[in-house]
Amino acid sequence: MTHPVPALGVALVAAAGCVWWLPALATVRAGADRPDSLRGTSAACLSGWATVAGMAVLLLVADPWWVPGAVAAAGTATTAGLRIRAAVRRRSEAREALATQLRDVGRADPRSWLTSRARMYRARNRFVTVLGVGLGAAVASALLPVAVGPGHGGTGATVAVPVLLTALFLAVAVGRARVARRSSGSRPGR
């Protein structure tokens, strides 16, 4: 038996994702006009949304659940690999830009600027980590009833737990980002 209702839901999510995949497509098509890291990030975005669209098609065509699950796992791995590669390239580009700026400025004291930049990157990485852990916990709690099987839990809890986990971790991540922004803005070196 095919799965038309989940396929329709996934197809609508893929269509709604056009706010991300259309600009990513434009960036990839721009070619050398854009930095390599931005094109890599856009390729990762396109890979992720293509995985979602492929899952919608497979949910209509394939009978067992493991086929769309395998495509989702492969697409997630590909997207993560492309995104990590783009992040490494972005860090390399930032180092090159910093070296160029320091060479242009001469031997000015860049420590205050560097420490504020490092603080900003650490705060951003903490935000992404906290949010990622929260979204992972929400997805795991949403998939737990599917793994256990039907009839082993209330439907209200099945919906409420992932929503509450996502909201909780988003609030924690935003709070940590605000604290980091305030502490970096109040330093005398700025």
Helices and strands as residue ranges (DSSP letters): H 4-16, H 18-30, G 31-33, H 36-61, H 66-105, H 111-148, H 155-185
